[in-house]
């Protein structure tokens, strides 16, 4: 079995949010103030994902902070204004040559999108990709998305597995079950945590922003490097804990993280271990498990004492077997 480093604790990571809104759609603050709010919380990059309006905001970029062009495309429902429905995150991918012209700054799109049958979500995904974008399946639990849609449709590189705004507003924020359903059916997709923040008021006792993010391990803080690392899965998602290191050596998958209550290895189809100090209650910050060749994938969840979670991306066992994919 091959050795492989997924997250290297000796290399830098960059904190970012790929789901947020400004006054260009239904957010409470203009883009410049939203950028400042995330800078003050220690973020290094964001993608402004206003509803059905694409933004390119290079004027906010600096050596220690960048914005990645994008939007959230929605309003696609089989029955108008009723769930299940579909919202997708759209992120500019500078590593590809688009089939059609890239979207311009503040280019707007009509909504609702007419439903023309079960192929409509795939048509939307394909169109966004043709214009040179990555696609994220946003907040599936909140939208009552059907589990089979995670398998039926192709072309999205990630599923939003935690959405902070829907957690504190409707307690419908977690998409990990959708993620596992996709993975168990052979999809190679990653997990994204985001804010979906509309209100950026730091005086709120339960702030809507700064509660879900990604940490990307990248060669540099540039648009190209961040997107390249996202596409390769060189990041983790979190609502609190940190993951410092994730690697496979000599058939063992090992993780190092900030002090947590539990570390869970979510393996399929063979169950992975659940690590915690049950008697003493002392925190755990590292764990490992033996990889079996019958496993298809393993992902890791680190849960802190407040119930916040950090999610690794999947380790696909076939990639580790000599002669594998």
N, C-alpha and C positions, 0 to 999 in steps of 0.2 A: 504494500500500500504506500502511495506517495505521501511525502510530507508537504504541507502547504500552509502558508501564513495568510489568514483572512484579514486580521487587524493586527498591526504591529505596534506594540506599546512604545517603541522607541521613535515612532514617527508622528508628525503633527496631524491633528484633526481640526476640521472647521465646522462650526455649529451653524445650522441653517434652518429656515422654515420655508416650505414650498406651498403653503396654503394660507392666504390672508387677503383682506379686502381693504379698499380705500374708498374715498368719496367718488372715485370714477364709477363705482357701482353702488353698493349698499353699506360701505364702511363709514365710520364716524369721523375719520381724519383724512386730510389730504396726504398724498404719497410722501412728501418730504417729512411730515411729522411721524408717519408710520416708520419710515426708515430710521429716524432718530430714536424712536421708542425701542426698536430692536437693537440698535447699536448700544443703547444704555443697558440692555439686558445681556450684553456679551455675545451677540450673534455676529458672524462674519459674512453671512449672505442670506438673502431672501429672494423669493420669486413672488411678485405681486400678481395675484390670481383673481382679479376682479371678474365678475360675472359677464361673460360674453363681450368683453372688451380687452383687447390685447395691449400689453404695455411693454415698452422698451425704455428703460430709464438709466442709461449710461451716465447721465449727469450726476447720479448719486454714488458712482463708483470711485473707490480710492484704493490705496495700497492694502488697507486692512478691512475693506468692506466692499462687496459687490452685489448688484441686483441681476437676476437672471430673467430674461423676458418670458412672459407667459400669460395665462388667463385660466379661468374655470369656465368650461363650456357646459351648459345645462339646458333645462327646459325640454327634455326629451322624455315623454311619458306615454305609455300605451293608451291611457285614459287621461285626458287633459287635466292637469293640476292634481292628479291623484297618484299615490305611490302604488306599485313600485315605479321608480324613475331612475334616471341616469344623469350623473354629473361626472365629468372627467376633468382632471387636472392636465394642463397643456404647458409644456416647458420647452423652450427653444433648444434644439440640439445642434450645436455648431460643428459636430464631428461628422455630419452626413451632408451629402449634396441633395437638396430637396428636389422632388419631381416637379413641384410647382413653387411659385414665388413665396418667400417668407412673409409672414404677416407684418404689417406696419404698426408703428406706435399709435395707440388709440383707435385701431381698426375695430369697428363694432360689427356684431353679428346678430341676426334676428332671432327672437325667441318668442313663443315656444317653437321647437323644431317639429315639423309635421311627422307623425308616426306613420310609417308606410309598411309596417310589418316587423317580424322578429329580427330581420336583417338590419334594421335602422341603427342600433348601437354600433354594429360593425362598420357600417357606412361612415358614421361619425368618426370613429377611431381611425379608420383608413384615411379619411380626409385630413385630419389633424397631422397624421404622420407624413402624408404626402407633401405638406407644407413645411417639413423639417422640424417636427416636434416629437418629444417623448410624451407618453400618455400614462396617467395614473387613474385607476378606478377609485373615485372618491367616495367616502363615507357610505359604504354599502349597507351597514346596519341601519343607519338613520333613514336611508331611502328604501328600506325593506326590499333590497335587491334579492332576486332569487339566487340560491346557491348555484344552480346549474349555469347561470350566466357567467360564472367565473371560468367555466370550462367551454361554454358555447362560443365565446368571443375571444379573438386573438389580437395581438398587437399592443397590449398595455404592458409596460415593463414593471409596474408595481401596483399594489393595492394599498389604500390608506387603511392601516390597521389600528390607528388611534387618531381620533379627532377631538381636540380639547373642547371646542365650543359646544359640540353636541353632548359631551360628557357632563358638563356642569349644567346645561340647559335642559336636556331630555334623557340623560343617562343611556344614550344609545351610541356610544362612541367606538366600540371595539369591533375590529374587522378580522381578528386573528382566525376565527372559525372559517370565514370565507377564504382566507389565505391558505389554511390547511386543506380545505376542500380543493382548491386549485392545485396545490402541490401534490396532493394524493392522487390527482388525476393527470399527473405528468406535466403540469405547467411549470415553467421556470420563471417565477416572478418574485420580486422583492417586496418587503414591507416598509411602508412610510408612515411616520407619525407627524402630525401637523396641528396647527392651532385652529385653522378656519376662523381666524379672529376678525371680527367686524368692529368691536368696541375696544379701543386701546387706552383705557383709563387706568393709570397706575394706582389710583386711590381706591379702586374696588377691592373689597375684602377677598373676593374670589376673582382675580383678574382673568380676562378672557384670552389674553395673549401671553406667550412665554410658557405654555403648558405642554406643548408637544413639539418635538424637533428631530432633526437628523444630525448625526455627527459623521462627516465625510473624511476619510483618509485620502488625501490627494497630494500630488506632487507640488501644487501651488494653488493659491487662491485666485484662480482665473475661471472665467466662464467655461472654457474648453476643458480644463482639468477637473473641475467639479462635476460637470456633466459626464465626462468619461468615467470618473470613479462611480458615479451613480449607476451608470449602465453596467458596470462590472460588479456591482454589489459591494463595493468597498466602503461600507458605511453601516451604522446601526441606528436604530430609532429609539426614542425614549420619551417618557413623561417624568423622569426624575433621575434614576441611576445612570452611572456611566459604565461603559465597557472599555477596558484598556487594551486587552489583548485576546485574540482568538486564533488558535492554530491547531494543526494536526501534526503530530510527531509520533512516529513508531506506532501507528494505529490508535493513538489516543487523541481525542478532541479535548482541548483544554481552554479554559476561559479565566480571565482575571477581570474583576469589576470593582466598583465602589462597594463599601459594606452593605450587605443586603440580608434580608430575612431568609430568602430561599433562592436557589438557582435550579431551574428546571430545564432538563434536556428533553425537548419535544421531538422524539424520533418516530419514524414510520417506516414499515409497519410494526417494528418491534419497539416496545416502550423504553424510553430512556430513564435514567435515574432522577430522583428529586432530592436535592441536597440541602440540608439545613441542620442546625444544632437544636434539636427538639427539646432536650432536657435543660441545657444551660441558657438557651435563648440568645447565645452570642452570635454576632453577625458572621456571615461567610463572605469571602471576597475572591475565592478561587475554587474551581472544581474541574473534574475531568471524567471522561467515560471512555470505555473501549468501544471502538467502532466495529460493527459486524457487517460483513459484506452483503448480507440479506437486507440491510437497511437501504431505503431509497434516499431519505434526506434526514438531517438533524438540524434543528434550530434551537436557540437557547433563549430563555427568558430569565432575567434577573429582577426579583421583586423586593423592594425595600420595605421598611417597617411601616410606611404610610400607605402601602399598596400601589405605589408607582412602579412602573415596569420599564426595563430596557430590553429591546428585542434584537437579537442578532439576525442576520440574513441566513438563509439555509445553506448548509454544507451538503452538496450533492455527492453521495457516496460513490456513484459511478465515475466521477471525475478523479477519485483518489485511487481507483483500482487500475493497475497497469493495463494499458490497452483500452481503458474506459473512454467515455465521451470527451 
